[in-house]
């Protein structure tokens, strides 16, 4: 019987939305306050949903400790209290929450059995969030 | 198609234990959840129903009706109960959040799907604000 298990993780990070290929004026037009030179930060919430058969022995789709081991180690520890722009992942792409969501999906799906990751949702603030599903 | 969701909360006790395993293995797999004296949560039940709005009422289903169904079919059995000891589904099944979502689905589906229009689409159960499971009726 297929069910889904979800977990929400918090992390705080700073970023600046700026693309070197555009002029300062174009960056300000595209990103507004998010282009301020010294960056700013958010309390991000990462919601991860995994799907699969419920193991009759454990009653679980996946043990929370196994999911935590992946997401805490590969995502939270990597980005929490960091400047996203300085992460190698964002040296050549702008750290919008769309791109962060896409990269978190890629990292987590690479650590889980194929097809198990249903979606990653990244909430940048209480009022905006992004979801990435398998293509 | 419109998806309508109603939330309700209940508080219950449970513990995780597999009788087929040693005490050591239960503690290894289930951690603190294997404490036989149990522990409890404030659960949130989210029930999503899918359908087209009725041409006259504009409702997919009447929310008051859905609230009453949730209270009668699920909350009356789960709220302020010890899931392992007082809810028949968990006499032999571990009351994980996944299994609570499946049990709630089975209790709700016959009534909700008998209306003729709307169908039960999703049951999501939050054990804490950070931990949840859902069931969509899949085999």
Boltz contact constraints between the chains, C-beta under 6 A:
constraints:
  - contact:
      token1: [A, 2]
      token2: [B, 138]
      max_distance: 6.0
  - contact:
      token1: [A, 3]
      token2: [B, 98]
      max_distance: 6.0
  - contact:
      token1: [A, 3]
      token2: [B, 133]
      max_distance: 6.0
  - contact:
      token1: [A, 3]
      token2: [B, 135]
      max_distance: 6.0
  - contact:
      token1: [A, 4]
      token2: [B, 134]
      max_distance: 6.0
  - contact:
      token1: [A, 5]
      token2: [B, 133]
      max_distance: 6.0
  - contact:
      token1: [A, 6]
      token2: [B, 132]
      max_distance: 6.0
  - contact:
      token1: [A, 7]
      token2: [B, 131]
      max_distance: 6.0
  - contact:
      token1: [A, 8]
      token2: [B, 130]
      max_distance: 6.0
  - contact:
      token1: [A, 54]
      token2: [B, 98]
      max_distance: 6.0
  - contact:
      token1: [A, 57]
      token2: [B, 18]
      max_distance: 6.0
  - contact:
      token1: [A, 59]
      token2: [B, 94]
      max_distance: 6.0
  - contact:
      token1: [A, 59]
      token2: [B, 96]
      max_distance: 6.0
  - contact:
      token1: [A, 59]
      token2: [B, 99]
      max_distance: 6.0
  - contact:
      token1: [A, 60]
      token2: [B, 96]
      max_distance: 6.0
  - contact:
      token1: [A, 61]
      token2: [B, 98]
      max_distance: 6.0
